[in-house]
């Protein structure tokens, strides 16, 4: 997997947009590409150092995936509750990473679609 393939995958999902929002806070975040659905983040990766991917998940999913794969590490921002970071090219297959990112997209889309209907 490379950053171009990963970006194409994320943008292939309905309603996904991308931004580089954190550069204004610190120069070291200039290359952090964030993917959004309904205006909310669900996934991010560093374009210049594409060695890991961070994505939203549930507490149960974090526990399950952490038990199965050693590629799981601490999120970039430790205050991001229900986020997981996975190192690429370790013991988690690319197909599983893509599956987790799609699940992150679904979590956010479901959560905020309901709010827009209410």
C-alpha positions in Angstrom: 0.0 0.0 0.0 1.2 3.5 -0.7 -0.3 6.9 0.0 -1.8 7.3 -3.5 -3.6 4.0 -3.2 -4.8 4.8 0.3 -6.0 8.2 -0.7 -7.9 6.8 -3.7 -9.5 4.2 -1.5 -10.7 6.9 1.0 -12.0 9.2 -1.7 -13.9 6.4 -3.4 -16.4 6.3 -0.4 -19.5 8.4 -0.8 -19.2 12.0 0.4 -15.6 11.8 1.6 -13.5 15.0 1.5 -9.9 15.6 2.4 -8.0 18.4 4.1 -4.7 19.2 5.6 -6.0 21.1 8.6 -3.3 20.9 11.3 -0.4 22.8 9.6 -1.7 26.0 11.1 -1.0 24.7 14.6 2.5 23.3 14.0 4.7 23.0 10.9 5.3 19.3 11.6 1.6 18.6 10.8 1.8 20.2 7.3 1.7 16.7 5.7 -1.1 15.2 7.8 -3.9 14.4 5.4 -7.3 14.0 7.1 -10.4 12.4 5.5 -13.9 13.6 6.5 -17.4 12.4 6.0 -20.3 14.8 6.8 -17.7 17.3 8.1 -16.2 14.9 10.7 -12.8 13.2 10.7 -12.7 9.4 10.3 -9.2 8.7 9.2 -5.7 10.3 8.8 -2.3 9.6 7.4 1.0 11.5 7.0 1.7 12.0 3.3 5.4 12.5 3.7 6.0 9.6 6.2 3.3 7.1 5.2 4.2 4.5 7.8 1.0 4.4 9.7 -2.7 5.1 9.4 -5.0 6.5 12.2 -8.7 5.9 12.2 -11.9 6.0 14.3 -13.3 2.9 15.9 -15.3 1.6 18.8 -13.9 0.7 22.2 -14.7 -2.9 21.5 -12.9 -2.9 18.2 -9.8 -1.3 19.7 -9.6 -4.1 22.3 -10.2 -6.8 19.7 -7.7 -5.5 17.1 -5.1 -4.7 19.7 -5.2 -8.4 20.8 -4.8 -9.7 17.3 -2.1 -7.4 15.8 1.2 -6.0 17.1 1.0 -3.2 14.4 -1.3 -1.2 16.6 0.3 1.8 18.3 -0.7 4.9 20.2 -2.7 7.5 18.2 -0.8 10.6 17.1 -2.8 12.6 19.6 -3.4 10.6 22.7 -6.5 12.6 23.6 -8.4 11.2 20.6 -10.6 8.8 22.3 -11.7 5.8 20.1 -8.9 6.3 17.6 -6.3 3.7 16.7 -3.1 4.0 14.8 -1.8 1.0 12.8 1.7 0.7 11.4 1.7 -0.3 7.7 3.8 -3.3 6.5 3.7 -5.1 9.8 1.4 -8.0 10.9 -1.9 -6.4 9.9 -2.7 -7.1 6.2 -3.6 -4.2 4.0 -7.0 -5.7 3.4 -7.7 -5.5 7.2 -6.5 -1.9 7.3 -8.8 -1.0 4.5 -11.6 -2.8 6.3 -11.0 -0.8 9.5 -10.9 2.5 7.5 -14.2 1.6 5.9 -15.7 0.7 9.3 -14.4 4.1 10.6 -16.2 5.8 7.7 -19.4 3.9 8.6 -19.2 4.8 12.3 -18.9 8.5 11.6 -21.5 8.5 8.7 -24.0 6.6 10.8 -23.5 8.9 13.8 -23.8 12.2 12.0 -26.5 11.1 9.5 -28.8 10.5 12.5 -28.1 14.0 13.8 -28.9 15.5 10.5 -32.2 13.7 10.3 -33.3 14.8 13.9 
